[in-house]
């Protein structure tokens, strides 16, 4: 029987940056403040996990946003708009990225536990290598270190395509998709795992899908949290998740279950 020997973690919203706010804030600035196109938090968050230039295109492709763009500019958007918005997005993101590298509660202990059981820790992301050159050392300074990082740079495509997972498997010498668990907090993460034919696990607490800060999380009543978590759970299951966990600390027990 093949046992799990590799966990591939997402970064923002899964391992660091509770609620995945670094990219959210940058997208809102680009669309609402600079382009004069109001978008909701939900619209900004829905494509999260994609390569960031693909994320901008995904927002622009939303019928309501597309309509607002046409109303404001009297034409359809084009790749020139996308490239201009992406440059602006990078500027805003890099200005704040180092402030969003704190590990989510439970992550450090969970990763330590997995390592002690002989599991390798890979990672994939919607960030580029240049963005991860800020995030990775910032997270490492706070105790979060992975064995391998793969960004979408120089691959055929980012999420939801499976290539980043396969590159992790090559780099870490993992012989079979049956040995791999992909862990993430976005719909793109779930689909990345499904498309790679590995075990795909969603994490609710701290996730982009939940979309609240740690302070907001601690202020919500148990009933409010339960309702919000149920919505997230259903979205992740519909996307194809094999398991959806309340929080990262449940991961070792879930892996034992998979092994059995």
N, C-alpha and C positions, 0 to 999 in steps of 0.2 A: 504493500500500500504506500502511495506517495504521500509524504507529509509536507506541511507548509515549511519552507526554508527561507522564504523571502517575503517581507512586507514592503509594499511600495506606497509611500506616503505622499499626499499632496502637501503643499506648504500653507499659503494664506487661507485661514478659515478651518484648517484641519490640524496643523502643527503649531502655527504661530498666528498672530493677528486675529484675536477673538472677534467673530462677526464679519471678518474679511472687509475691513473698512478702508485700507489704503487705496485699492483700485476704485472702490465705490466713490470716494470723495473726488478722485481725479476725473472720473467719467462725468460726475454731476457738474464739475467746474467747466469742463469742455463743452458739454451740451447746453446747459442752462445759462451759465454766465457768459460764455464766449460766443456760442452760436445762436443764443436767444431762442433755443428750443427746449421748453420745459419737459423733462422726463421724470417719471416717478422712480422711487427707490427700487420698486419691483422690476420696472423696465431695465434699469441699470444693472440689476443683479441677475436677471434671468439667464444671460449668456455666460455668466462668470465661469472661469475655468478654461475658456477658450484662449488661444493666442490673442493678445490684446488688440491687434489690428483687425482680427476676425470678429472680436467682440464689438468693436465700433460698427462694423458692417451689419452685424446681427441686430444691433439696436436700430440702426437706420432702416433696416428692412421691416421693422415692426410697422404694420399699417398705420397706426395712430401717429407714430413718430415721422414716418414717411410723409404723411398728410401735412403735418406741422412744418416740415422742411419745405415742401412745395408752396405752402401758404406764405412762408416768410421770404423765400428766395425766387419764387416764380418758375421753378424748374425742378427736375429730379436731381438727387445727389449723384456724384460721380467719384471716381477713385482719387481725383485731385482733392476733393473735400475730405475723403477718408485719410489720405496721407497728411494733409494739413492738420486734421484733428488728432491724428496719432502723434505727430511731433509735439503738439500742445499737451496731449495726455502724458507723454513721457516726461515733459518738463515738470508738470504738477506732481507726478508720481515720484520722480527722483527727489523732489524737494522735501517730500515727507516720508519716504520709504523707510528710512532708518528708525523712525518712531514706531514702526509696526512689526517689530521682530521678536516680541515677547512670546514665549511658548504658552500655549493654552493650558489651563490647569489640568493636571493628570498626564500630560504628554511625556514629561521627562521620566517619571516613574514607570510608565507603561513601556516606553522604549527600552529602558534599563532591564525590565523584566523579560521582554522579548529577546534582547541580546543575550541574556543569561541562559535562555533556553536554546541558543544557537542560531537564532533567526537573523538574517542579514536585513539591513534597512536601506532600501532604495528610495528614490523620490522622483516625482514628475511635477510639472508646474505650467501655468499659463504665462508666467513671467519669462522674459528673455534672459540670456546669460548675463547681460549687463545689469539687469535688475537684480538677479540672484547674487551678483558680486557685491551688492549692498546687503541683501537679506541674509545670505548664508553666514558671513562672519558676525553679523549682528546677533543672529540666533545662537551661534556657537559660543559667543561671549556670555550668553545667558544659559548655556548648558545643553542646547539642542544641536546634535551632530548626527548626520546620516553617513552611511557607507558609500553612497553614490547619489549623484544628482544628474538628471537629464532634463535639458530645456528643449523647447521646440526648434531652436536654431539648427540649421543644417540637416533637418529631417524632412521627409516628404510632406508632413503636415503635423500640426499640433492636435490637441483633443478636438473631437472625440475619437480620432484615429488612434490606433494601438501602438504606434511606432516608439513612443517614449518608454512604454512598458517593455517592449522587446529589446530596446537598447539597454535598459537596466538589467535585463536577464543576461544579455551578452557580457556586459561589464562585470557582473557579479557571478558569472558562470552558473546560472540556474538552468538546469537541463529541460524543464517541462513547465508549461503553463499550469499544470496541476499543483505545482509547488508554490504558487504565487497568490498573494492576497493584495488587491489594490484598495486603498483606504482614502476616501475623500469626502468633501462637504458640498459638492455641487452636482448638478445633473450631468454636466460634461465629464466630471470624474467618474460617475457611475457608468456612463456610456463608454468611456475609455476602457474601463475594466471589462465590461461586457464584450466590447469589440475585440479585445485581446484574448478573450476566452479564459480569463483568470477569474478567481473569486472576487466579486465586487461588493465592497462594504461601504455603506454610508454612515457618517457620524452626524448627529443632530446638534448637540450642544457646542456652541462656538461657530456654527456653520454660516456660510453665506446664505443658505436657504432659510435659516432661522432669522438671520439679519438683524440681530440686536447686540448692543454692547454688553460687556460683562456686568457693568453697573445696572443696566436695564434688566438683565437676566435675574440678578439678585433682588431686584425690586418687585418683580412680577409675582403674583399669587400662584400657588400650586395649580389652581384650576386654569389660570391664564396660560401658564407654561405647558400644561398637559394638552390644551387645545392647539396651541401653536406647534408643539412637537408632533402631534398627530397629523397636522397638515403637511409638515415636512416629511414625515415618515411615508405618507401616502404618495407624495411626489417622487420620492426616491424609489419606492417599490414599483411604481408605474414605469420608471426609467429602466428598471431591470435589476435593481440591487438584489443580491442573494440574501444579504442581511442588512438591517438598519439598526444601529446601536444608539442608545441614548447619549453615551459619551465615550471617549477614547479608552477609559479604564476597563471597559467591557471587552476590549479587543482580545486579550490573551485567552479568556474563557471561550470566546467565539472561535478562535483558532483551534483550541482543544476540541471543540464540537466538530469542526470541519475535519480534523484529523481522525476523529472517531468514525 
